[in-house]
Amino acid sequence: MASFQPNSPTNLTMIDMTTLINNLGGPAKQCRFVARIVPQGTTNMITQLGYNSILRDLSYLCEATEFPGRGFDFMEARYYGPSLFLPYNTKYSNELSMSFLCRAESFERQLFDDWMGVINPVNIFDFNYAKDYYCNIELYQLAEYPAAAQGATAPRATYMWTLRNAWPMQVNPQPVTWADQDILRLSVTFTYQYWTRPGRDSVSGQAPSTLPGLESPTNVPQQ
């Protein structure tokens, strides 16, 4: 009878695990992110409404969102022997929730109410062309702030997604109550067509540029 020769991993101590995590900047944290909403083109009605400064503010006021996912529709096939699954269509999450802190002047709510009015004006209830209200949503994963002795003045982005052809599909109700004095929040659900990673994925048939490695992450661009 043949003997079993195990080949299991051996470097499973806490020291090994700590070293492994710290080799790439330490553990990623959920609170290290930033989101930015960018209208598509100067003819976009959101730009023409004069909300560019408010859109910049939303990068600070967005307190919660989610990084996107991707999957495939698949079918079962069998040629010979056991069957297998084959993909036939790319499937994105297609929805993104964003929660914003609100200020007393209520410009955040006004922006999204006006945006919904661009999509479907209440005076005629005809829908405008998508190019008039589309936007891109940029999501950045950030590393921890480096020590002040290193001269760092801004967080460092280590990964990025651009959600393309996005628009707000629902401005959710805002519960209010006399019972507490918590900050009012605004939850908006966006939909989008697909996402890309700038510098890593080809767009419109163009080949991707040189792929940036983990050793040379980009900085968070200025608004």
N, C-alpha and C positions, 0 to 999 in steps of 0.2 A: 504493500500500500504506500503510495507516494505521500511524503510528508508535506505539510503546509508551511510555506516560507512567507511569513508576513513581511510587508514592506510599508508599514504605516509610518507617517511622519514622526520625527523624534524631537524637533525643536518646538515644543509646545509649552514652554515655561512662560510665566508672566513677564520675565525680563525680555524674552524673545518677542513677545507680543508688543510690549511697550516700545522696543526698538523698531519693530516693523512699522508701527503707526507713526512714530516720530520721524521716520525717514522721509516721509512725504508731508511734512508740515503739521502733523498731529491730526486728531479727529475733526472731521467737518461738523459744523454746528448749524442747526436749523435757523438760528437767528442771524446768520451771516449771508445775507442776500440783498439784492436791490433790483427793482423793477422799473422799467421806463416805457412809457407809451409814446409812440412816434407816428404822427399822421403821415400818410403817403402823399408827398408832393405838395407844392404851394397852392394848387387849385382845390385841395381838399377843404370842404366846408368847415371842418373843425378849426383849421388854420385861419380861415377867413373870419370866423367868429371872434378871433382874438384871444383864444384860450391857451396860447403857447406857454405863457408864464405859469398858468395853473397846472398844465401838464408837467412842467418841471417840478412844481411843488409836490406832485403825486409820488415822485420817487422817494420823498421823505415820509409822506403820509401813508404809504402802503405798508401796513403792519403785518399782513399775512397774504400769502398766495401759495402756489405750488409749482414745482418744476414739472415739465411736460413728460408724457409717456408716449410709447409707440408700440404697436403690435402688428399682427397679420391675421387676416382671414385665411383659413386653410381648409383643405379637403383631404379626405382619406383616399389613398391610392394603393393598389396591390399589383405587383408585377409577378413575383414568385416568392413564396415564403411569406413571412409576416408582413402585414400591411404597414404603411408609413403615411405620415401627414406631409403635404406639400403646400407651401404658401401660394396664394394667387392675388392678394390685394393688400396694400399697405393700409393700416388702420391707425389713425392718430386719436388721441383722447378727445380732441375737438372742442373741449370746454375747459375754461380756466376761471376759477373764482379768485377775486381780489377784494380785500377788505381795507378800507381807508379810514383814517381818523378824520373827523370833521371839525372845522373851525366855525366860530359863531357867525361869520358872514355868509356861510353856506354856499360858497362858490363851488365846492366839490360836487354837491348835489345839483347845483345849477348847470355845471358843465355836462353831467351825464343826462339830465333832463333835456337840455338843448341838443345833445348828441342824438338822443332817441327821436327828437323832433326833426333832425336832419334826415334820419332814416325813413321816418313816416310822419310827415307834417300833419298836425291835427286839423288844419283848416280844410284839407282835401283828402287826407288819408291815402294818397298815392305814394308808393315807395320810390325813393330816389335811386339813381344808379349807384352800384356798390363802390365805384371809384370815388364817389363823393364822401364816403364815410369810413372807408377802410383805414386801418392803421396797422403798424407793426408793434409788437410787444417784445421788448428785450429783457431777458432775465439773466442775472449774473449770480454765480456762486462766488462767495468771497472767502478769502483766508482770514485768519485771525489778524488783528492789528499787530504789526511788528512793534518791537520795543521802541520807545521814544529815542533811545540812544542810537538807533539805526537811521534816524532822520526821516522816518516815514510820516507823511502828512495825510494820506488817504488809504482806504482799504484796497487790497489787491485782489483783482478778479482772477480766478483760476479756471473758470468754465463759463460758457455763454450759450444761450439759445435765442433765436429770433423767431417768434410766432408770426407767421405771415398771413395777410388778408384777414385780420382780426377786427371784430366789432362787438359792441355790447349787445347781447341778446336779451338781457334782463337786468333792470335796476330793482333790487329786492326791497321790500318794505323795511322801514326803520322803526323798530319798536321803541316807544318812549314811555316813561312812567314818572310819577311824582315820588316814587319810593326810593330812588337813589340819585346820585350826582355823577354817575359814570360818564365817561366821554362818549359822545354820540359817534357811531360808526356807520359806514355805508358799505354794503356788500354788492358787488357788481359781478355778474356772470358774463364772460366773454366767450365767443366762439371763434375759431380760426381754421384755416384750411390745412396747413402743414407747418412744420418748423424746420429750420436749418441751423447749423453751427457755423458762424462766419469764420472763414479761414480753413475750415475742415470739410465742408460739404460743397459740392458744385451747385450753382444756381443758374437757371435758364440755359442749361446746356454748357456752361463754362466749367472748365476743369478747376478743382480746388487749388488754392495757393499752397505754399509750403506749410505743412501741418505744424502748428506750434506744439512744442512738447511741454511737459509739466515743469521743466526747468526754466522755461521762459514765458510765464503767463503774462497776459495783457493787463493793463491798468483799467480801472473803471473810467470810461470817457466822461468828460465834463459835459454838463447840460448846455 
